[in-house]
């Protein structure tokens, strides 16, 4: 049984200009007290052709984690335009939000991102050099893709060897309001981590979700 369950994600500041910060409000539950911090990271996929253009935009550590519910905001600067191939600046790409424990990934949420010119003239005739100040970013918040991975948590020192699994959860998106009236989320310490580790490629067992406002993933454990 997973020790951490993601219960909701709100994509804030969306849509927004390209050069504005990215913000995700993440809610999760811990079913046990953890000995170490949770690590959360956000990665921008710069090109579908190569992971060499992926950019890790933010990495934070959360702890201590007790048996409770939590909520926090992950904020990141926009990607560096100079590290993205010119042909891939506009169009659709992916943002990957990842949760890890003891350097082992336990959850990954993927969002499609659309970068475009709002100006009709620029959209019809895009300049050779991207005009950053005119580019808008829209995260498709109602089409997330969630994958859970096995994690030994505090029961072992080695990483899992079995295949990734998925489980049914409902994820609150921007189209929903949290009116559950549950107890206030516990406080936690947030510390920055300068790690540059790549998130890796997305697991084949992940299932793409449609345009539903709820994120639902079939139980396959």
Backbone bond lengths (Angstrom), bond angles and torsions (degrees), N, CA, C in turn:
res aa  C-N    CA-C-N  psi(-1)  N-CA   C-N-CA  omega(-1)  CA-C   N-CA-C  phi
1 X - - - 1.458 - - 1.523 109.79 -
2 X 1.330 117.18 134.65 1.451 121.38 -179.27 1.529 110.40 -68.40
3 X 1.318 116.56 138.72 1.463 121.25 179.19 1.521 112.06 -81.40
4 X 1.332 117.41 -19.68 1.467 121.77 -179.29 1.517 109.53 -128.08
5 X 1.319 116.67 130.83 1.465 122.69 179.62 1.523 108.85 -125.22
6 X 1.319 117.24 123.44 1.458 121.60 177.36 1.520 108.67 -76.80
7 X 1.337 116.96 125.92 1.464 120.84 -175.24 1.516 113.51 -108.21
8 X 1.314 118.61 -14.94 1.455 119.30 179.31 1.515 112.64 -175.84
9 X 1.330 115.95 147.43 1.461 121.66 175.14 1.521 108.42 -138.66
10 X 1.319 116.31 127.72 1.458 122.79 174.21 1.529 107.98 -110.83
11 X 1.323 116.32 125.89 1.463 120.58 175.81 1.531 107.28 -88.76
12 X 1.312 116.36 112.68 1.461 121.48 -177.76 1.535 110.04 -93.77
13 X 1.328 115.39 166.22 1.462 121.30 176.35 1.530 111.20 50.16
14 X 1.328 115.30 55.74 1.459 120.36 -174.91 1.533 110.32 -147.64
15 X 1.352 118.16 129.59 1.469 127.91 -4.07 1.526 111.16 -71.01
16 X 1.338 115.94 169.71 1.456 119.84 -174.70 1.523 109.73 -160.26
17 X 1.333 117.71 163.37 1.469 120.07 173.10 1.522 110.31 -61.06
18 X 1.324 116.18 152.26 1.457 122.04 -178.00 1.530 111.94 -52.96
19 X 1.337 117.13 -43.89 1.456 120.37 -172.54 1.523 114.44 -85.57
20 X 1.327 118.02 12.89 1.462 121.05 176.68 1.528 110.00 -89.13
21 X 1.320 116.17 161.99 1.467 120.98 -178.46 1.526 111.15 -71.15
22 X 1.328 115.47 151.49 1.465 121.89 173.33 1.523 107.87 -95.67
23 X 1.326 116.73 138.77 1.457 121.04 -177.63 1.529 110.55 -138.70
24 X 1.331 115.47 129.46 1.459 122.02 177.63 1.528 108.49 -128.42
25 X 1.325 116.15 125.10 1.464 120.91 174.43 1.530 107.54 -95.28
26 X 1.317 116.46 114.91 1.466 122.26 -172.13 1.523 110.12 -112.39
27 X 1.317 116.43 130.27 1.461 122.61 175.88 1.523 108.90 -115.77
28 X 1.339 116.05 138.93 1.462 119.31 177.61 1.517 110.34 -152.28
29 X 1.321 114.98 162.89 1.459 122.18 177.94 1.525 109.08 -119.95
30 X 1.311 115.78 141.39 1.459 121.27 173.81 1.524 108.43 -112.70
31 X 1.333 116.30 127.17 1.462 120.52 -177.71 1.521 112.18 -91.86
32 X 1.327 116.47 1.84 1.454 121.06 178.09 1.519 109.44 -157.01
33 X 1.322 116.84 158.78 1.463 120.77 175.61 1.529 108.46 -76.82
34 X 1.323 116.74 131.41 1.461 121.52 -177.88 1.527 110.44 -101.25
35 X 1.315 115.81 144.24 1.456 121.10 -177.38 1.527 112.88 -77.52
36 X 1.338 116.34 -24.36 1.449 120.14 -178.31 1.527 110.60 -127.60
37 X 1.337 116.33 172.46 1.462 121.43 -178.17 1.521 111.48 -75.06
38 X 1.331 115.30 154.46 1.459 121.75 168.56 1.521 108.86 -85.99
39 X 1.315 116.27 144.89 1.464 121.20 177.32 1.519 109.15 -114.55
40 X 1.330 115.78 130.14 1.461 121.71 177.70 1.519 109.01 -121.86
41 X 1.320 117.26 137.62 1.463 120.29 -178.50 1.529 110.11 -140.28
42 X 1.338 114.56 155.49 1.462 121.86 179.09 1.523 108.51 -126.44
43 X 1.335 116.58 125.90 1.467 122.07 -176.97 1.522 110.31 -123.08
44 X 1.333 116.01 135.53 1.465 122.78 176.31 1.521 108.43 -102.57
45 X 1.322 116.80 124.59 1.457 121.73 179.14 1.526 107.88 -84.46
46 X 1.328 116.53 108.43 1.451 121.07 -174.52 1.513 114.45 -78.50
47 X 1.339 116.62 -25.09 1.466 120.39 -179.28 1.514 109.63 -156.33
48 X 1.332 115.55 140.46 1.462 120.43 177.08 1.523 111.32 -75.01
49 X 1.325 116.42 -13.02 1.459 120.79 -175.77 1.523 113.33 -85.24
50 X 1.333 117.99 -25.53 1.461 120.16 -175.14 1.521 110.83 -158.03
51 X 1.343 116.50 140.40 1.460 121.21 176.29 1.528 111.40 -75.90
52 X 1.331 117.43 -5.98 1.463 120.40 178.91 1.520 111.79 -63.84
53 X 1.330 116.64 -18.77 1.462 120.24 -178.88 1.531 112.46 -99.78
54 X 1.337 117.25 4.05 1.459 120.16 176.12 1.527 109.59 -67.59
55 X 1.313 115.99 142.40 1.465 120.89 178.94 1.525 109.86 -126.33
56 X 1.325 116.59 124.05 1.456 120.29 174.81 1.523 107.10 -83.13
57 X 1.316 116.47 110.99 1.457 121.93 -172.60 1.524 113.16 -84.60
58 X 1.329 117.32 -28.37 1.471 120.36 -178.65 1.510 109.83 -160.66
59 X 1.323 115.60 147.29 1.463 122.62 172.60 1.523 107.83 -144.11
60 X 1.347 117.13 126.68 1.453 120.68 178.39 1.523 109.92 -132.26
61 X 1.325 115.38 155.70 1.457 122.86 175.80 1.522 108.37 -112.11
62 X 1.344 116.97 134.71 1.456 122.33 179.57 1.519 110.10 -118.83
63 X 1.308 116.59 130.64 1.439 120.23 177.81 1.523 110.69 177.30
64 X 1.345 117.76 165.58 1.475 125.49 -0.10 1.528 111.54 -75.44
65 X 1.313 116.01 152.33 1.459 122.80 -179.26 1.525 109.46 -107.18
66 X 1.327 115.86 117.06 1.462 121.74 177.32 1.527 108.93 -108.20
67 X 1.318 116.57 -178.46 1.456 121.14 176.67 1.525 107.20 -74.47
68 X 1.338 116.70 99.67 1.460 120.04 -173.78 1.531 110.06 -172.49
69 X 1.341 115.14 -178.48 1.461 122.20 174.20 1.523 108.67 -105.92
70 X 1.338 116.05 147.23 1.463 120.84 -176.11 1.519 110.72 -137.10
71 X 1.327 114.37 156.39 1.462 121.31 174.86 1.526 108.19 -147.74
72 X 1.329 117.21 135.80 1.456 121.16 177.86 1.519 109.17 -152.30
73 X 1.328 116.52 164.84 1.459 122.54 178.33 1.526 109.10 -112.31
74 X 1.322 115.32 123.29 1.463 121.65 174.59 1.524 107.47 -95.94
75 X 1.328 116.41 118.71 1.465 121.85 -177.96 1.517 109.74 -117.54
76 X 1.319 116.11 140.34 1.468 120.60 -177.40 1.512 110.69 -144.40
77 X 1.332 115.93 149.28 1.457 121.14 172.88 1.523 109.31 -71.37
78 X 1.318 118.39 156.66 1.471 120.73 177.96 1.523 110.26 -66.11
79 X 1.333 117.82 161.61 1.465 120.59 179.33 1.522 112.02 -65.20
80 X 1.325 114.95 157.24 1.457 121.94 177.39 1.522 108.82 -77.87
81 X 1.320 116.12 116.02 1.464 121.07 -176.99 1.520 112.03 -60.72
82 X 1.329 117.57 -31.70 1.465 121.62 -177.38 1.529 113.18 -68.54
83 X 1.329 117.06 -17.02 1.462 121.22 -179.26 1.528 112.32 -96.90
84 X 1.333 116.87 4.48 1.461 121.62 -179.34 1.528 108.87 -110.88
85 X 1.318 119.36 129.53 1.470 120.49 175.80 1.525 110.52 -55.09
86 X 1.308 116.62 137.67 1.463 121.30 -176.66 1.524 112.15 -53.35
87 X 1.317 116.88 -38.86 1.459 120.94 -177.60 1.526 111.78 -67.96
88 X 1.346 117.83 -17.88 1.469 121.56 -176.67 1.521 113.77 -103.84
89 X 1.324 117.33 2.48 1.471 119.52 -178.61 1.524 110.79 -66.30
90 X 1.326 117.00 -46.80 1.458 121.31 179.12 1.524 110.56 -94.06
91 X 1.320 115.25 158.08 1.461 119.02 179.57 1.514 111.80 105.82
92 X 1.329 116.05 -156.16 1.458 121.91 -174.33 1.522 110.57 -107.55
93 X 1.331 115.79 134.01 1.460 121.56 174.89 1.527 108.11 -138.56
94 X 1.345 117.79 -161.05 1.462 121.48 -172.46 1.530 110.82 -136.04
95 X 1.325 115.67 141.85 1.459 123.33 168.04 1.521 108.16 -110.60
96 X 1.333 117.34 134.50 1.462 122.16 -179.60 1.524 110.03 -117.06
97 X 1.324 115.62 120.07 1.459 122.22 175.38 1.521 107.62 -102.98
98 X 1.327 116.89 122.59 1.460 120.59 -172.31 1.527 111.79 -124.80
99 X 1.337 115.61 139.12 1.462 122.12 173.80 1.516 109.77 -114.53
100 X 1.344 117.14 133.28 1.463 121.33 -177.82 1.535 110.17 -135.33
101 X 1.321 114.21 154.68 1.468 120.82 174.55 1.521 108.25 -137.01
102 X 1.322 115.93 125.95 1.461 121.72 -175.86 1.526 111.51 53.71
103 X 1.332 115.30 42.77 1.464 123.84 177.51 1.524 113.79 68.05
104 X 1.333 117.86 11.28 1.464 122.05 177.85 1.527 108.31 -112.37
105 X 1.326 116.93 121.07 1.452 121.70 -178.35 1.533 110.39 -68.00
106 X 1.345 116.25 132.37 1.467 119.53 177.41 1.529 112.40 -114.77
107 X 1.333 117.99 -17.34 1.463 120.18 179.54 1.523 109.93 -154.20
108 X 1.325 115.44 146.57 1.467 121.48 176.77 1.524 108.63 -143.28
109 X 1.338 115.79 129.23 1.452 121.89 177.78 1.519 108.17 -117.80
110 X 1.331 116.30 124.57 1.449 120.87 -179.50 1.525 111.57 -108.88
111 X 1.322 115.74 138.87 1.462 121.70 177.34 1.526 109.66 -126.73
112 X 1.320 116.72 136.31 1.452 120.03 170.48 1.532 108.79 -75.64
113 X 1.326 115.43 143.00 1.461 121.78 179.58 1.525 108.72 -127.68
114 X 1.304 116.31 131.62 1.466 121.28 178.48 1.524 109.52 -110.68
115 X 1.339 117.21 123.26 1.459 123.32 176.12 1.527 108.32 -108.78
116 X 1.325 116.90 129.92 1.461 118.92 -172.40 1.529 110.68 -156.23
117 X 1.331 114.68 161.91 1.457 121.65 172.54 1.524 108.69 -90.09
118 X 1.323 117.17 128.67 1.460 119.93 174.54 1.521 110.84 -79.77
119 X 1.326 116.17 -28.07 1.452 120.72 177.58 1.528 109.37 -67.58
120 X 1.317 117.45 123.27 1.463 121.30 -175.13 1.522 112.40 -61.92
121 X 1.324 116.76 -38.40 1.462 120.08 -179.04 1.522 111.28 -66.28
122 X 1.343 116.98 -43.05 1.467 120.63 178.50 1.523 110.76 -69.02
123 X 1.328 116.86 -35.02 1.465 120.30 179.23 1.525 110.99 -66.48
124 X 1.334 116.03 -37.09 1.462 120.43 -179.29 1.521 111.96 -76.75
125 X 1.337 116.50 -31.51 1.470 121.12 -179.61 1.528 109.48 -135.58
126 X 1.334 117.47 76.22 1.459 120.57 -177.90 1.524 111.67 -59.72
127 X 1.329 117.52 132.16 1.468 120.18 178.30 1.527 111.11 -67.08
128 X 1.335 115.57 154.67 1.464 120.02 179.87 1.515 111.39 -59.33
129 X 1.329 116.16 -43.13 1.462 121.09 175.17 1.518 108.40 -96.59
130 X 1.338 118.36 120.08 1.469 121.03 -177.10 1.527 112.12 -55.15
131 X 1.321 116.34 136.08 1.465 122.77 177.28 1.519 107.95 -93.77
132 X 1.315 115.56 90.07 1.457 122.48 -172.42 1.523 112.96 -54.23
133 X 1.332 115.98 -40.01 1.460 119.80 -175.67 1.529 112.82 -67.81
134 X 1.324 117.42 -12.47 1.471 121.11 -179.02 1.533 112.53 -109.01
135 X 1.340 117.66 0.99 1.463 120.96 -177.64 1.527 110.31 -90.43
136 X 1.317 116.61 134.23 1.463 122.93 176.06 1.524 110.01 -108.86
137 X 1.318 115.40 154.11 1.468 122.10 -179.90 1.525 109.24 -122.48
138 X 1.331 115.79 131.66 1.456 120.28 176.86 1.526 109.32 -130.82
139 X 1.328 116.59 115.73 1.464 122.00 176.09 1.523 108.22 -86.23
140 X 1.320 117.51 127.38 1.469 120.88 -179.37 1.529 108.32 -78.82
141 X 1.334 114.80 80.53 1.461 121.64 -171.67 1.520 113.64 -66.75
142 X 1.335 117.36 -19.99 1.466 119.92 -178.76 1.527 112.28 -92.54
143 X 1.341 116.97 7.75 1.462 119.95 179.40 1.534 111.35 -130.07
144 X 1.338 117.86 53.99 1.468 118.99 179.59 1.517 111.89 -77.56
145 X 1.306 115.35 161.46 1.463 122.27 177.28 1.521 107.74 -130.45
146 X 1.320 116.65 117.52 1.462 122.17 -173.51 1.523 111.06 -113.18
147 X 1.322 116.29 131.59 1.467 122.20 175.85 1.518 109.15 -129.20
148 X 1.337 116.53 131.40 1.462 121.28 173.10 1.526 109.27 -103.77
149 X 1.316 116.30 142.35 1.452 122.39 178.67 1.530 109.82 -119.41
150 X 1.328 117.72 147.31 1.465 120.11 175.86 1.527 110.46 -61.00
151 X 1.318 116.21 144.78 1.458 121.73 178.34 1.519 108.25 -145.36
152 X 1.328 118.48 134.47 1.461 120.22 -179.30 1.522 113.13 -75.05
153 X 1.342 117.58 -11.03 1.457 122.94 -178.14 1.523 111.12 51.76
154 X 1.335 118.28 -121.52 1.468 119.99 -178.27 1.525 112.57 -102.59
155 X 1.340 116.92 14.46 1.462 119.91 -176.20 1.515 113.35 -95.26
156 X 1.342 117.33 -11.48 1.465 120.50 -178.33 1.514 109.46 -155.93
157 X 1.318 116.96 163.32 1.459 121.62 179.92 1.515 111.69 -100.91
158 X 1.335 117.35 -14.87 1.456 120.82 -179.38 1.522 110.46 -98.11
159 X 1.315 115.63 152.85 1.455 121.83 179.72 1.513 111.23 -71.58
160 X 1.344 118.00 163.57 1.460 122.41 -179.04 1.519 111.79 -71.99
161 X 1.323 115.42 152.47 1.462 119.89 178.63 1.525 111.88 -114.40
162 X 1.341 117.39 -15.86 1.461 119.14 -178.22 1.514 110.74 -76.41
163 X 1.344 115.94 167.13 1.447 121.36 -177.27 1.527 110.60 -72.39
164 X 1.315 115.14 158.91 1.458 120.94 179.47 1.530 109.58 -63.58
165 X 1.329 115.38 148.36 1.451 119.65 178.53 1.519 108.89 -127.84
166 X 1.328 115.87 162.75 1.458 121.05 177.21 1.506 109.22 -124.79
167 X 1.322 115.97 157.36 1.454 120.99 -177.78 1.523 108.77 -143.04
168 X 1.322 116.48 152.16 1.454 120.44 -175.91 1.525 111.20 -77.75
169 X 1.337 116.00 123.04 1.449 122.37 173.87 1.514 108.13 -144.90
170 X 1.293 116.38 151.26 1.449 120.97 173.13 1.523 107.66 -101.57
171 X 1.315 115.64 128.96 1.447 121.28 -178.06 1.518 109.09 -109.95
172 X 1.333 116.93 123.51 1.458 120.01 176.46 1.518 109.06 -72.81
173 X 1.329 116.32 130.38 1.451 121.22 176.69 1.519 108.56 -113.54
174 X 1.329 116.77 -172.98 1.460 120.40 -177.00 1.517 112.68 -61.29
175 X 1.325 117.06 -21.84 1.464 120.13 -177.23 1.517 112.44 -78.30
176 X 1.352 117.50 -6.78 1.454 121.39 -175.97 1.511 110.45 -118.44
177 X 1.323 116.33 150.55 1.445 121.36 174.64 1.506 108.00 -111.49
178 X 1.347 116.50 144.45 1.453 121.43 -179.90 1.513 109.48 -85.39
179 X 1.336 115.84 101.51 1.456 119.70 -179.05 1.524 110.78 -117.90
180 X 1.325 116.49 29.66 1.460 120.56 -175.11 1.513 112.30 -73.92
181 X 1.362 117.63 -25.14 1.446 120.08 -179.37 1.499 113.99 69.77
182 X 1.337 116.71 22.21 1.464 119.71 -178.88 1.511 110.31 -73.79
183 X 1.341 116.15 168.86 1.445 121.72 -179.20 1.510 111.03 -60.12
184 X 1.321 115.02 156.09 1.452 120.95 -178.49 1.514 110.66 -63.49
185 X 1.309 117.55 144.19 1.450 121.79 -178.95 1.520 110.76 -67.74
186 X 1.333 115.80 147.12 1.451 121.06 -179.12 1.521 110.73 -72.17
187 X 1.332 115.81 152.73 1.456 121.07 176.72 1.516 109.78 -77.16
188 X 1.315 116.07 153.83 1.453 120.36 178.00 1.510 108.77 -150.40
189 X 1.315 115.20 156.23 1.448 120.44 176.61 1.516 109.10 -87.57
190 X 1.323 117.39 140.51 1.455 122.81 178.80 1.513 108.38 -119.81
191 X 1.328 117.13 125.56 1.457 120.75 178.92 1.510 109.02 -130.63
192 X 1.325 117.19 146.78 1.448 121.75 -178.89 1.507 110.87 -83.31
193 X 1.334 115.74 148.60 1.454 122.82 177.87 1.510 107.71 -129.22
194 X 1.324 117.87 127.40 1.459 121.48 -176.24 1.508 113.00 -88.57
195 X 1.312 117.28 16.99 1.464 120.58 -177.82 1.512 110.96 -61.12
196 X 1.338 117.72 140.86 1.456 123.02 -179.72 1.518 112.19 -112.06
197 X 1.344 116.63 18.60 1.453 119.25 -176.79 1.510 110.65 -64.29
198 X 1.327 116.28 140.63 1.460 121.48 179.66 1.513 109.90 -77.84
199 X 1.327 115.85 150.41 1.466 120.26 -179.65 1.516 111.88 -78.02
200 X 1.311 118.69 -13.64 1.467 120.98 179.56 1.511 111.53 81.77
201 X 1.311 115.52 176.95 1.452 120.25 -178.44 1.515 110.53 -82.55
202 X 1.300 116.56 155.67 1.452 121.25 -176.90 1.519 110.50 -74.20
203 X 1.338 116.26 139.52 1.444 121.90 -175.49 1.520 111.03 -68.32
204 X 1.339 116.08 143.27 1.458 120.71 -176.60 1.518 112.70 -67.65
205 X 1.351 117.10 -19.36 1.461 118.82 -176.65 1.515 112.45 -81.61
206 X 1.329 117.97 -5.07 1.449 120.65 177.20 1.520 109.79 -64.81
207 X 1.330 115.78 148.76 1.447 120.41 179.87 1.512 109.50 -118.35
208 X 1.332 116.65 130.66 1.459 121.12 178.93 1.516 109.43 -74.94
209 X 1.331 115.64 133.57 1.444 121.06 -179.73 1.515 109.55 -99.41
210 X 1.302 116.99 150.96 1.457 121.34 -178.76 1.509 112.47 -74.79
211 X 1.317 116.54 -150.24 1.454 121.45 -176.02 1.525 112.37 -94.70
212 X 1.329 117.49 18.57 1.456 120.80 179.50 1.517 110.54 -64.68
213 X 1.340 116.66 148.05 1.461 120.37 177.63 1.512 111.44 -72.06
214 X 1.334 118.51 -21.33 1.458 121.93 177.83 1.520 109.42 -98.52
215 X 1.335 115.01 141.06 1.469 118.93 172.90 1.510 107.44 -89.94
216 X 1.314 118.58 116.40 1.460 121.98 -179.55 1.527 108.19 -128.94
217 X 1.315 115.23 129.08 1.455 120.25 -179.30 1.513 108.89 -126.50
218 X 1.310 116.92 133.52 1.458 121.74 -175.19 1.515 111.57 -65.34
219 X 1.344 115.24 142.88 1.459 121.75 176.99 1.516 108.71 -74.76
220 X 1.343 115.47 122.61 1.464 119.79 -177.84 1.511 111.28 -132.80
221 X 1.341 116.02 19.40 1.461 119.88 -177.11 1.521 110.81 -74.92
